[in-house]
Amino acid sequence: MSSRTPPLLRLLALLAPGSRRAAWIREWSGELAHARHVGAGLSTVYLAALEDATGLRARTLRHGSVLMDVRYALRSLLRRPGFTAVVVLTLGLGLGASVALFSAVRGIALRPLPYDDPDGVVMVTTAFRGHFEATAFPASEPEYLELEEENPAFEELAAYYLGESNLAGTGEPRRATVVQATANVLDVLGVEVALGRGFAEDEDRPSAERAAILTHGLWLEGWGADPGAVGETVRIDGRAHTVVGVLPPDFEFPGGEPDVLATLRIDRADPGGRSSHWLEMLARLRDGVDIEAARAETRALLARWEEEFPDRHGLSPEGHPALITGVREAMTGEMEQPLTVLAGAVFLVLLVACLNVANLLLVRGEDRRREFGVRTALGAGRGALVRQLLVESGFLAVAGGAVGLGLAVAALRVLPTLARGTLPPNTVLTVDGAVLAAAAVLVLAVAVVFGLLPSWAVDSDVAGTLREGGRKSTAGRSRLTFRRALVVVEVAAAVALIAGAGVLARSFGQLLSVDPGLRVEGVALVDLELNPASYPTTRDVASFHAELKRRAEDRPEIVSVGAIRTAPLGTGGGWESVAVPGETPLQEGDGRNWTVQYQVVDPGIFEALGIPVVSGRAPDAGDAEGSMPVVVVNRSAARALWGEKDPVGRELQLGGFPGNTNPLMSVVGVVEDVHQTSLDREPPPQIYVPRAQAGANYGGLGTRFATVVVRTRADAAEALTVVRSLIRDMDPALPVASARTMGEQVGRSVGDRRFLVVLMGLFSGAAALLGAVGLYGLMAYVVRRRRHEFGIRYALGAARGRVVGGVVGEAALLLVMGSLVGVALAWLGGDLLDGLIYGVTPRDPAALLAAPLLLTAVGLLAAWLPARRASAVDPARVLREE
Amino acid sequence: MTPTFRMTYPTAMVLQALAAGHRYGFEIADAVALRPGSVYQVLRRLEDGGYATGEWEDAERAHDEGRPPRRYYRLCRSRAEPLLERARTRFPGLDAVPGQASAGRDGPALDEGSA
């Protein structure tokens, strides 16, 4: 007789509950054997066995362990609402910060770009050796054409210029951001239009009709998404352009946020000046060529040119190189370091939060030792108790995750507003599927780790636990040491974070204290561009500004008015090469800087901006068209071009190449430097040419666009209203853009720094608070644990003050230990902040000292509260409990 | 207080079959024309509720037939009687379940194949 269980039955038996499995196998073996004996079908028996096993399992679940654990866990957590709330909020803070950061990294650095094969798209810029700007210089037309024709690494090279123009044809005339680009720009990016067509191949020749492609936003705003927009005419700076297409809604341009693309006309037969650098470039790399290979091939090409054309002003490998950057890095590269710093901060906040929760759960585990002891004595296995703890921590983790997700969603909604100007254009910050999945993983990890942690409190010595009333044990002392270690790590993390935030804050303070070199209060700015249709010549433009100045200065509250091509601390700014007659024109390698910022100004500008004239004079109404060409230079330009010699009376020419027809200008004055680009960059060399005479330079380069600067005795914002109404009176059709005060201009220029400081401040505040909570919790536990001991000591005559002092002293020791580690961490991590700070070192002593002092003060206060309870222990009561 | 036992049609049929003398799960299934799996669900509930007991058939007899013993089920009369009443009240046609034509109360199940 065979008593072997059939393998299939053994498999099915796994479904049956463990406690009934043996009997179940026996029963169904019997049925199977009987069926075989009578010749009945076995499949019926197996199916019935399957149904029976699963039915038994389901009954066990309904009445048994997991559901009971869930109910028990919920009751247990709701019975201690304070504890539960603190844990959930703490977890929520840590998880919320992590989710928000992950979302930001995805939205900023990792999002897919709307280009075909974006890895093959690069930005190409130039630079000048020894030039303090170092990178991201534009190219000249001949330089672009030569690269386009001869660089083997590029399949296509497009050139573009991004600027503000007057746009008409969409209702009210308005200012618009226009990208003028060569016809192949969309091919380089790998973008298809959504409506109409892209630029045709020769559409960027001077003889072709001007064409424009609308962005989706402009099409919606100006044409209400009417497909009939294709074929219509728009006027860009008075010039008629035919709309040939509309871009898709997700279109992004690497160099900015245009409203419209227009054809850029380059006369290939007679291109512009070699040293007039104004074109940005985008390239699509040839198949199989990566960035490194492209860089190598470009270097080789420039070396060949340098050898073949030693006298030609052009690109060269060392002095005037062409730099290639991946389009993703170009669009988001600036954010890499701030994101890394924020990631570090978020990690520290999460760490502190998790350590806090660990501490809280360990305490609770301690408190429940008696409960676990009783349950173990009643037959619950260790596995059942651990399962119970996992269910509880699961609840806490899910609740914390929900709170965190809510915090993250709220933060991401607010962030783009707070970070305006700091985030790359078209950044979308959202909690999507991937972010939710990451959050779920994090929550799961938290649940498992924290579930297992208090199981440490589940002693194997049941009898011992019950005998002691669950109060003290040797194992309990080692747990206390572990908890002290957790608090030390928390303090260290918080100190490191506060130190980092402190360095950034001090740096920001240093930045704000930089003298921009101009007057900030009572100065207002508006942007104007006078289109060629209404103002055909430079003289017309200059007359307009002169008349505006006259009318405005008639008003008693207005002190002075002037206009300038590029106002300080704004964006943009044209770099031009210059030549000093009798000196060597621009050549790389001779150590002298021959490129300057070229400014076109109207009389009164220096007075309006509050820039002092240090020698000679400023341009005035006498510097008109036809009179001697003059120029004013700033200190940096004077030093760069003439060293220590007084430049007044010397001569200067725009453009540093042979055959230059720009007039020789006589230097009539020197003005003080201003921080033109940003407060933390050195003032560039600048030359200022009177608008009335600037028409002769490059046919009027930079004469149409101007920022009008108004200095007022009254409120700058009110002055804006006055100026706008004056301009409207003079020319109602003239769009006035970007009205702002100089204070706002300065504020915007440091906006990204401020944003980082605010975020780091929030994180370090959170870490400090959590650290204090952790310390409070620990000291409260210590006091509770030692109540008995305190009672006896008081009974024996010990002074309460000394006892309390001992408790506070213990907290202070932990704070000191944590602070030392934290300062060491901040020291080691200092390099992370390089490049983000100004005027301080990454290991700024003041910040490194202030951080531990601050946290120690907060921590001692947090420890003081439970320490006071130690002084309230009643020795009589304690002894009665004995 | 004992929770009310849910009186479903299969439960009623199985109760009646047990009362009529059927003992083995597959036999009950045949008698009441229900799936064996459903019958066993009811038998488990009855057993867990204390209304029926499961016992192993005579080991010697099984050994003689060269097979392991089977498990059979009997109603615990005193406890099950009220339940049976409820079943009959709820489902009046229950008495139509054919009885097990077996000899003794304590005897093993009849030979298989007999009606």
Chai-1 contact restraints between the chains, C-beta under 6 A:
chainA,res_idxA,chainB,res_idxB,connection_type,confidence,min_distance_angstrom,max_distance_angstrom,comment,restraint_id
A,M1,B,G66,contact,1.0,0.0,6.0,A-B,restraint_1
A,E27,B,R71,contact,1.0,0.0,6.0,A-B,restraint_2
A,S29,B,P68,contact,1.0,0.0,6.0,A-B,restraint_3
A,G30,B,P68,contact,1.0,0.0,6.0,A-B,restraint_4
A,G30,B,P69,contact,1.0,0.0,6.0,A-B,restraint_5
A,G30,B,R70,contact,1.0,0.0,6.0,A-B,restraint_6
A,A33,B,R67,contact,1.0,0.0,6.0,A-B,restraint_7
A,A33,B,P68,contact,1.0,0.0,6.0,A-B,restraint_8
A,H34,B,R70,contact,1.0,0.0,6.0,A-B,restraint_9
A,H37,B,R67,contact,1.0,0.0,6.0,A-B,restraint_10
A,V38,B,E112,contact,1.0,0.0,6.0,A-B,restraint_11
A,A48,B,P36,contact,1.0,0.0,6.0,A-B,restraint_12
A,A48,B,G37,contact,1.0,0.0,6.0,A-B,restraint_13
A,E51,B,G37,contact,1.0,0.0,6.0,A-B,restraint_14
A,D52,B,Y40,contact,1.0,0.0,6.0,A-B,restraint_15
A,G55,B,Q41,contact,1.0,0.0,6.0,A-B,restraint_16
